[in-house]
Amino acid sequence: MIQIKRVLFPSDFSDLSLQALIYARSFSEAYSAELHLVHVVDEAAMYWMAMGPNSLPVAPATDELVDVSKQELKKFVQEHLQDLKVPLVTEVCVGRPFMEIIRYARENEIDLIVIGTHGRSGLKHVLLGSVAEKVVRKAPCPVLTIRHPEHEFVMP
């Protein structure tokens, strides 16, 4: 029999993550498993700079982004997880999102990752990559990916 003790739900606080939350919460409650809610502040934002000799970072400082993310995480929990029937663990990490999700899963012995996928295709996918795809390929446990229900199926 499958034993699920810890479910990881990485969130970017988007509407898509709400779709994935439905599944993460259902698995957590069905298996009486801890739900781990993680948000990753993407460190790559710090490297985007304006061009020119007097260039400044375009993004706010990492500390500011972490503080805002912690506030958003708290708000997300209050709005969507107040009546959760299992233990909840929350964390804000800084780094490359797919790497931090995988690191967190390993360090916390996660049994299942439930993650939303933006369903990008073509050039957008090539340029931006896919956090969900990288997590699926490198995760130490099974990964359930959730597409937004409004996306229509297009034959490749």
Residue frames relative to the residue before (quaternion, step in Angstrom):
aa qw qx qy qz dx dy dz
M 1.0000 0.0000 0.0000 0.0000 0.00 0.00 0.00
I 0.4914 -0.6561 0.4890 0.2982 3.56 -1.05 0.76
Q 0.1493 -0.7655 0.6213 0.0753 3.55 -1.00 0.93
I 0.0053 -0.7760 0.6301 -0.0273 3.56 -0.69 1.09
K 0.0720 -0.8229 0.5635 -0.0060 3.55 -0.50 1.26
R 0.7951 0.1212 -0.0402 0.5929 3.56 1.19 -0.63
V 0.1086 -0.7768 0.6199 0.0227 3.56 -0.86 1.09
L 0.2110 -0.7715 0.5904 0.1086 3.57 -0.90 0.98
F 0.0567 -0.7751 0.6292 -0.0072 3.52 -0.92 1.04
P 0.1280 -0.7839 0.6041 0.0651 3.61 -0.22 1.25
S 0.0423 -0.8285 0.5583 -0.0113 3.59 -0.82 0.93
D 0.2193 -0.7404 0.6179 0.1477 3.52 -1.18 0.69
F 0.5177 -0.6802 0.3637 0.3702 3.57 1.38 0.31
S 0.4454 0.6915 -0.4561 0.3398 3.62 1.22 0.30
D 0.6680 -0.4624 0.3831 0.4395 3.56 -1.33 0.14
L 0.6090 0.5605 -0.3496 0.4391 3.56 1.06 -0.71
S 0.6466 0.5182 -0.3383 0.4460 3.58 0.95 -0.75
L 0.5829 0.5695 -0.3767 0.4405 3.60 1.16 -0.47
Q 0.6109 0.5328 -0.3447 0.4733 3.58 1.11 -0.65
A 0.6730 0.4789 -0.2911 0.4827 3.59 0.94 -0.88
L 0.5970 0.5839 -0.3595 0.4164 3.60 1.07 -0.69
I 0.5799 0.5832 -0.3743 0.4283 3.59 1.05 -0.73
Y 0.7055 0.4513 -0.2546 0.4835 3.58 0.92 -0.94
A 0.6470 0.5227 -0.3262 0.4492 3.59 0.90 -0.89
R 0.6692 0.4956 -0.2910 0.4711 3.55 0.92 -0.90
S 0.6498 0.5271 -0.3159 0.4474 3.60 0.94 -0.88
F 0.6647 0.4813 -0.3073 0.4817 3.59 0.91 -0.87
S 0.6454 0.5310 -0.3251 0.4424 3.59 0.91 -0.88
E 0.7193 0.4411 -0.2591 0.4699 3.55 0.81 -0.97
A 0.6382 0.5337 -0.3338 0.4432 3.62 1.00 -0.74
Y 0.7659 0.3324 -0.1706 0.5232 3.59 1.04 -0.80
S 0.3750 -0.7276 0.4769 0.3204 3.60 1.30 0.01
A 0.3509 0.7510 -0.4679 0.3064 3.53 1.03 0.91
E 0.5580 -0.5673 0.4811 0.3678 3.56 -1.20 0.57
L 0.2346 -0.7359 0.6150 0.1587 3.54 -1.11 0.72
H 0.1435 -0.7783 0.6089 0.0532 3.57 -0.74 1.11
L 0.1064 -0.7852 0.6099 0.0137 3.55 -0.63 1.19
V 0.0113 0.8174 -0.5711 0.0745 3.56 -0.55 1.22
H 0.0877 -0.7492 0.6541 0.0570 3.53 -1.09 0.83
V 0.1917 -0.7874 0.5785 0.0925 3.57 -0.92 0.94
V 0.2861 -0.7089 0.6223 0.1683 3.53 -0.88 1.04
D 0.3479 -0.7739 0.4978 0.1794 3.56 -0.50 1.23
E 0.3491 -0.7670 0.5048 0.1872 3.56 -0.47 1.21
A 0.5224 0.6514 -0.4138 0.3626 3.61 1.17 -0.40
A 0.5647 0.6110 -0.3879 0.3966 3.60 1.11 -0.58
M 0.6334 0.5577 -0.3337 0.4200 3.58 1.10 -0.62
Y 0.6897 0.5013 -0.2767 0.4433 3.58 1.19 -0.47
W 0.5480 0.5776 -0.4169 0.4385 3.57 1.24 -0.12
M 0.0006 0.8188 -0.5709 0.0611 3.55 -0.51 1.18
A 0.5138 -0.5891 0.5113 0.3572 3.55 -1.22 0.47
M 0.4843 -0.6637 0.4824 0.3036 3.58 -1.10 0.62
G 0.5974 0.5758 -0.4248 0.3622 3.54 -1.10 0.65
P 0.6533 -0.5578 0.3505 0.3730 3.58 -1.23 0.44
N 0.7475 0.3444 -0.2038 0.5301 3.60 1.12 -0.56
S 0.2255 0.8276 -0.4909 0.1527 3.57 1.11 0.65
L 0.1765 -0.7559 0.6255 0.0788 3.52 -1.21 0.70
P 0.5984 -0.5409 0.4216 0.4142 3.59 -1.13 0.43
V 0.4415 -0.7001 0.5023 0.2505 3.55 -1.00 0.87
A 0.7213 0.4267 -0.2343 0.4926 3.59 1.01 -0.82
P 0.5829 -0.5545 0.4482 0.3899 3.59 -1.23 0.39
A 0.6615 -0.4934 0.3793 0.4185 3.58 -1.28 0.30
T 0.6472 -0.5512 0.3708 0.3740 3.57 -1.16 0.68
D 0.6374 0.5396 -0.3351 0.4362 3.60 0.92 -0.86
E 0.6439 0.5136 -0.3161 0.4708 3.57 1.03 -0.82
L 0.6583 0.5130 -0.3049 0.4588 3.57 0.95 -0.89
V 0.6399 0.5136 -0.3209 0.4731 3.59 1.02 -0.78
D 0.6499 0.5173 -0.3177 0.4574 3.61 0.92 -0.87
V 0.6601 0.4909 -0.3014 0.4821 3.58 0.92 -0.91
S 0.6526 0.5225 -0.3111 0.4519 3.60 0.96 -0.86
K 0.6368 0.5177 -0.3290 0.4673 3.59 1.02 -0.75
Q 0.6374 0.5112 -0.3192 0.4801 3.58 1.04 -0.76
E 0.6583 0.5033 -0.3000 0.4725 3.58 0.97 -0.88
L 0.6276 0.5385 -0.3253 0.4586 3.57 1.04 -0.80
K 0.6510 0.5111 -0.3038 0.4719 3.56 0.94 -0.92
K 0.6556 0.5062 -0.2964 0.4755 3.58 0.97 -0.90
F 0.6322 0.5390 -0.3179 0.4569 3.59 0.99 -0.87
V 0.6583 0.5013 -0.3006 0.4744 3.58 0.93 -0.92
Q 0.6653 0.5084 -0.3078 0.4519 3.61 0.88 -0.90
E 0.7123 0.4648 -0.2566 0.4591 3.57 0.99 -0.86
H 0.8404 0.2586 -0.0783 0.4698 3.58 0.91 -0.88
L 0.7963 0.3043 -0.1485 0.5013 3.61 1.14 -0.36
Q 0.2824 0.7929 -0.5006 0.2025 3.61 1.19 0.35
D 0.7810 0.3333 -0.1675 0.5009 3.58 0.95 -0.86
L 0.2579 0.7835 -0.5203 0.2210 3.59 1.18 0.51
K 0.3164 -0.7925 0.5021 0.1406 3.57 -0.89 0.98
V 0.6882 0.3957 -0.2740 0.5429 3.60 1.28 0.23
P 0.6455 -0.5124 0.3727 0.4264 3.61 -1.19 0.31
L 0.1924 -0.7727 0.5991 0.0835 3.55 -1.09 0.84
V 0.0912 -0.7572 0.6458 0.0349 3.56 -0.99 0.96
T 0.0612 -0.8071 0.5869 0.0222 3.60 -0.81 0.96
E 0.0566 0.7906 -0.6080 0.0465 3.54 -1.17 0.65
V 0.2014 -0.7153 0.6538 0.1425 3.52 -1.25 0.66
C 0.1034 -0.7926 0.6007 0.0159 3.56 -0.80 1.10
V 0.2541 -0.7326 0.6049 0.1814 3.56 -1.28 0.33
G 0.4997 0.6306 -0.4838 0.3442 3.57 -0.88 0.95
R 0.6818 -0.3804 0.3624 0.5091 3.53 -1.24 -0.50
P 0.5367 -0.6845 0.3698 0.3267 3.61 -0.56 1.08
F 0.7109 0.4478 -0.3079 0.4464 3.63 0.66 -0.93
M 0.6467 0.5215 -0.3245 0.4523 3.60 1.03 -0.72
E 0.6717 0.4954 -0.2956 0.4649 3.58 0.97 -0.84
I 0.6192 0.5314 -0.3408 0.4670 3.58 1.06 -0.73
I 0.6727 0.4859 -0.2896 0.4770 3.58 0.92 -0.90
R 0.6333 0.5244 -0.3253 0.4670 3.59 0.97 -0.86
Y 0.6621 0.5079 -0.3033 0.4601 3.56 0.87 -0.97
A 0.6502 0.5265 -0.3153 0.4479 3.59 0.92 -0.90
R 0.6644 0.4958 -0.3032 0.4699 3.59 0.96 -0.84
E 0.7142 0.4815 -0.2637 0.4342 3.56 0.76 -1.08
N 0.7657 0.3550 -0.1834 0.5040 3.58 1.10 -0.64
E 0.4178 -0.7448 0.4387 0.2799 3.58 1.29 0.35
I 0.1107 0.8177 -0.5472 0.1406 3.54 0.86 1.07
D 0.3351 -0.7657 0.5237 0.1646 3.57 -1.00 0.89
L 0.7938 0.0411 0.0063 0.6067 3.59 1.19 -0.55
I 0.1624 -0.7476 0.6361 0.1006 3.55 -1.04 0.86
V 0.0906 -0.7644 0.6369 0.0431 3.57 -0.93 0.93
I 0.0805 0.8237 -0.5455 0.1321 3.56 -0.45 1.25
G 0.4198 -0.6895 0.5339 0.2518 3.54 -1.09 0.76
T 0.1765 -0.7595 0.6145 0.1200 3.53 -1.19 0.58
H 0.4510 -0.7227 0.4643 0.2424 3.54 -0.89 0.96
G 0.3914 -0.7617 0.4524 0.2488 3.58 1.25 -0.12
R 0.2503 0.7707 -0.5458 0.2132 3.58 1.03 0.70
S 0.0508 -0.7815 0.6201 0.0471 3.53 -1.18 0.54
G 0.7851 0.3597 -0.2358 0.4457 3.52 -1.33 0.09
L 0.8562 -0.1234 0.1055 0.4904 3.54 -1.11 -0.82
K 0.6157 0.5453 -0.3615 0.4391 3.62 0.95 -0.76
H 0.6612 0.5048 -0.3088 0.4611 3.58 0.97 -0.86
V 0.6551 0.5143 -0.3122 0.4570 3.58 0.95 -0.88
L 0.7148 0.4589 -0.2591 0.4596 3.59 0.88 -0.92
L 0.7839 0.3462 -0.1719 0.4858 3.57 0.84 -0.95
G 0.3277 -0.7333 0.5258 0.2802 3.57 1.13 -0.54
S 0.3414 -0.7252 0.5535 0.2262 3.54 -1.24 -0.13
V 0.4113 -0.7010 0.5281 0.2461 3.55 -0.66 1.12
A 0.6647 0.5153 -0.3120 0.4420 3.58 0.84 -0.98
E 0.6547 0.5155 -0.3197 0.4510 3.60 0.91 -0.86
K 0.6676 0.4910 -0.3021 0.4711 3.59 0.93 -0.84
V 0.6271 0.5216 -0.3339 0.4725 3.58 1.04 -0.75
V 0.6327 0.5329 -0.3344 0.4515 3.60 0.93 -0.87
R 0.7099 0.4786 -0.2666 0.4426 3.58 0.87 -0.94
K 0.8165 0.3087 -0.1255 0.4714 3.60 0.96 -0.76
A 0.4744 0.7075 -0.4285 0.3012 3.61 1.23 -0.18
P 0.4593 -0.6924 0.4908 0.2623 3.57 -1.13 0.68
C 0.7501 0.2824 -0.1605 0.5760 3.60 1.31 0.02
P 0.6767 -0.4603 0.3490 0.4566 3.62 -1.21 0.09
V 0.1649 -0.7701 0.6119 0.0728 3.55 -1.19 0.72
L 0.1637 -0.7545 0.6297 0.0864 3.54 -0.93 0.96
T 0.1405 -0.7920 0.5904 0.0667 3.58 -0.67 1.10
I 0.1716 -0.7884 0.5885 0.0515 3.53 -0.99 0.94
R 0.2172 -0.7589 0.6038 0.1108 3.54 -0.77 1.11
H 0.5643 -0.5758 0.4609 0.3710 3.55 -1.19 0.53
P 0.5020 -0.6973 0.4170 0.2965 3.62 -0.79 0.94
E 0.6103 0.5658 -0.3601 0.4216 3.62 1.16 -0.35
H 0.5580 0.5962 -0.4041 0.4121 3.60 1.20 -0.30
E 0.2864 -0.7566 0.5605 0.1775 3.53 -0.79 0.98
F 0.5145 -0.6313 0.4811 0.3244 3.54 -1.16 0.57
V 0.0452 -0.7725 0.6334 0.0010 3.57 -0.87 0.99
M 0.4277 -0.7109 0.4977 0.2531 3.55 -0.70 1.11
P 0.4440 -0.7106 0.4747 0.2693 3.63 -0.79 0.99
